[in-house]
């Protein structure tokens, strides 16, 4: 698979991409294609930090160059309350992280679609609740960082784009204008 042209164009202006999405969404092909575009994959070491879960991610953001981060902060914000009654990541931490990504001329990729489901014994309630939570979280984060929605659907081979309404974006750096939020489908 080659990364579809609209998606390649959507991510081209950014220096940093943070990929987040439902558990079980296949990311390997996307990471491989992004590496070919000059975004090598970075992963934070180990589990979330016990006092500041965003610390390993912020440490990665301090590194030079262009790269993509396999996220987990938003997954904790979504699945923590569903499974444990609370999240180890606060909204303040998530918003600060989003602003740090934007300051580094970055964007978040929100993966949707694809093949995912709940844990064994899940009647679909957790999956549905997670989908709604991700939608709410990314709608909020889009006020602080550009968000590119990527629908990873194996059955589709065509790419469809639709511009999503942008609520607020940080001021553009220099003369480069930020891309509007987009909905993309990758086959």
LINGI-V915742 format. One record per residue. OMEGA is omega in radians with two decimals (999 if undefined). NEAR is the number of other ideal C-beta (glycine too) atoms within 8 Angstrom. Layout:
OMEGA NEAR
OMEGA NEAR
This chain:
2.94 6
3.12 4
3.14 12
-3.06 10
3.14 7
3.11 10
3.10 13
3.11 10
-3.13 7
-3.09 11
-3.06 14
-3.08 7
-3.02 7
3.05 10
-3.06 7
3.04 14
3.05 14
-3.08 13
3.13 14
3.08 13
-3.09 14
3.02 12
3.08 7
3.08 8
-3.10 13
-3.04 10
-2.99 11
-3.13 6
3.13 8
3.13 15
3.12 12
-3.13 8
3.10 11
3.09 13
3.11 11
3.09 7
3.12 10
3.10 6
3.10 11
-3.07 9
3.03 11
3.06 10
3.10 6
3.14 10
3.02 4
-3.12 4
3.09 3
3.09 9
-3.03 9
3.12 3
-3.12 4
-3.08 6
-3.10 10
-3.07 13
3.14 9
3.13 11
3.09 14
3.07 10
3.10 9
-3.13 11
3.12 12
-3.12 5
3.13 8
3.01 2
-3.09 6
3.13 7
3.06 12
3.11 14
3.00 15
-3.01 10
3.12 11
-3.12 10
-3.10 14
3.06 14
3.09 11
3.13 13
-3.13 12
-3.00 12
3.12 9
3.12 12
-3.12 10
-3.04 10
-3.03 6
3.13 7
3.10 3
3.12 6
3.02 9
3.11 7
3.10 12
3.08 6
3.12 7
3.12 6
-3.13 12
3.13 15
3.07 11
3.11 9
3.12 12
3.13 12
3.09 11
3.09 10
-3.14 14
3.13 14
3.12 7
-3.13 9
-3.09 10
3.11 14
3.04 15
3.04 18
3.12 15
-3.13 12
3.09 14
3.10 13
3.12 8
-3.11 14
3.05 7
3.12 8
-3.12 7
3.11 9
3.10 5
-3.12 3
3.10 4
-3.13 10
-3.11 5
-3.11 8
3.14 8
3.14 11
3.13 12
3.13 8
3.12 9
3.13 14
3.11 10
-3.14 8
3.10 12
3.12 15
-3.14 8
-3.11 8
-3.10 12
3.04 13
3.11 8
-3.11 9
-3.13 14
3.05 13
-3.06 6
-3.09 10
3.04 13
3.12 14
3.06 13
3.11 15
-3.11 13
3.10 14
-3.11 12
-3.10 14
-3.07 10
-3.06 8
-3.09 4
3.10 8
3.11 3
3.13 6
3.10 11
3.12 7
3.09 9
3.14 6
3.10 8
-3.13 11
-3.13 5
-3.09 8
3.11 6
3.11 5
3.04 8
-3.13 9
3.13 4
3.07 9
3.14 5
-3.10 4
-3.10 4
3.10 8
3.11 5
3.07 9
3.08 10
3.07 8
-3.09 13
3.01 13
-3.09 11
3.08 15
-3.13 12
-3.14 13
999 11
